[in-house]
């Protein structure tokens, strides 16, 4: 079986080399790039299984690179930031990233996050415990869990794998309030230590596609899908 191929875009030579070595020791194949434009060329040439992008890189910053990748592919993207500032996190997630980590990061934690994102990305509808293969309909939204397709008023929606899993989680319990912690555990498959910004941003992105009124905010508790 071929090793999982990671594109790592990072301008700091020490961090780039150390992280590349750490990922390779864990069995990953790594293509490293020192700036965003080189990273974009590498992405197009190599088509990696996952992109790991630092926010502050020269040429084409990580957020812009994420947008360019997302225009061409649904490959998982993890953003890396030297700060945990909300603006960095939100910009990365709004650009289409599936996850983020902040520097300095522990190598084992980074590998765990990468593997968690890849598990979500590779999970098929057939082995999703909440999927019975039946077509689901909510107003003008139709969900085909088996074909992993969603349409709105007959038009197909382009959802990222994370957005699809989030929508399936809501569809499995329509009208039920789902807490952010539950969504983190079920959709992101990782202990985020109480940081729920990733949920809020992905819900906003999903609303923009399925309709602002389809997913309701229940203040102090979470979100629910309007049946």
N, C-alpha and C positions, 0 to 999 in steps of 0.2 A: 504494500500500500504506500502510495506516495506521501511524503511528508507535507504537512500543512504549510502553505507558503504565505508568509507575512511580509507586507511592504511596510517598512518603518522609515518615516520621514522625520528627521531630527537634525538641527544644525549644530548642536553641541557635540564636538568630536568624541569627548570622553563618554558622555551618556550614550551616544549612538553606538560606539564600539562595545561598551560594557553590556548594554541591553541586547545587542545582536548576539554576543557570545552567550549570554544567559538564555536567550530563547533557543539558540542552536543546541545548547546542552540539554534542553527539554524536548528536543526532537523536531523543532520547527526549522523550516528553510526560510531564510531571511534575505530580502533585498533591501538594502539601506540606501537612503538618499539624503543629501545635506540641505536640500531646499525644495520648495514646492513645485517649481517647474520641472526639475529633474524627477521629482516624485511622480508627477503626472505622466511624464514620458515613460517611466518605469511601470506605472500602473497599466498603461495602454499596451506596453510591449509584453509584460509578464502575466497580466491578469491574475493577481494573487487571490488567495482565499480570504484574506482579511487585510485591512489597511489600518495602521497605527500612526496617527498624525499628530505631531506637536502643533500647538496653536500658533506659536510665534516662530515661524521660519521665514527666511527671506525669499524673494522672488514672487512667490504666491503663498500667502499665509494659509495655515492649516484649515481655517474655516472655509475660505474660498476654494481650496483644493477639495475639501469634503463635498462642497456643492457641485464641483465639476465631476467628481466621481459619481455622485448620486444621480447626475443627469444621464450617466451612461450605464450605471450598474446598481444592483441591490446588494452588492458585496458588503459584509459587515464592516463598520468603521468605528474605531475607538479613538477619541480625542485625548491628547495629553496636554496638560496645562501646568505651568509653574505655580499658578494660583488657583485657589478654590473660589475665586470671586464669582458671584452669580452671573455676571455678564459673560464671562468666559464660558461657563457651563451652558448657559441658555443659548448663546450664539452657536456653539458647537452642535447642540442637540437640534436646534431649529434648522441648521444646515443639513440635517439628515443623519447625524451620528447616532449610533445605537447605545453608546456607553462613553464614559470618560474616566480618566484617572488623573490624579494630581501628583506633581513632583514635590518632594522626592518620593518615589514609590519603591516598595519592596518587590524584588523579582518574583517571589512566589505569589504575591497578590496579583501582579500583572498577568502572570500565566493563568491564574484562576479566572480572572476576568475575561481573558481571551478565550479560554475553553468554555466558559459559560455562554459567551456571545455565539461561539461556533455551534454549541449544542442547540441553541434556539434557532439558529439559521438553518441547521441541517435537519431539524425535526420535521418529519413529514406529517401530513394530516392523518395518515394511516396509523401512526403510532402515537398520536395525540389522544390521551385518555378521555378528553372531553368531546371527541369527534365521533359521531355515529354515521357520518357520510351523508346525512340528510341536508337538503337545501334549506337554509334559514332565511326568513324574510322579516324585515322590520320597516314598515312603511314602504318607501321607494328603494330601500336597501335590500339587496339579495346577496347572500353569502353562500358560496359553494366550498365547504371545508375540504372536500376530497380533491377538488381541482385547485384549491387555494386561490380562488378568484372572488372578487367583490364587484358588484355593479350598483350604480345609482341611477334610477330612472332609465335602466337599460344600457347605460354607458359604463364601461369597465373602468375601475379605479386603480391607479398605480400605487399600491401600498408597499412599504418596505416590509421585510420579514417581521421586524419588531412591531410595526403597526398592525400587521395581520394577526399576530398572536395576541396583541392587546384587544383587538376587536373580537376575536374568538372567545377571549376570556369574558368580555361583556356579554356576548351572545349566548354563552353557556348559562347565564343567570340573568335574563332580562328583567328589569324592574327591581333587581336586588342591588343594594348599595354595596359597592366593593371598596374597601379601604385601600389607601395608598400602599400600606405595608403588605396587604394581601397581593396586590398587583405586582409589587416588587418581587415577592417570593415566587409567584406563579409565572410571570412573564419574563422577568430578568434573571430569575434563578440564582440570586446572589444576595448576601447580607450586606445591605448598604449603610448600616449603622445609623438609620433614621433620616438619611438624606433622600427626600422624595421629589427633588426637582426634576429628575429624569421622568417621573410619571407625569407630572403636570405638563411638561413641554410636549411629551408624546401625545397626551390627550388633546392638547391644542392642535397639534399637527393632524391628528385623526379627525377632529371636529371639522377642520378646514376641508376635508375630503368627503366625509359622510354627512355633513350638515351640522351647523352650530347647535341646533336644538335637539339633536339625536342623543347626545351624551350629556346628562345633567349633572351639575355640581351640587352635592349635598354638603353644605358648609359644616366643617368640623368632623365629617365622617368619610367622605370620598366621592365616588362617582357612580352613576348607574345609567344603563342603557334604557331609553324609553321604548317600550314594546309597541 
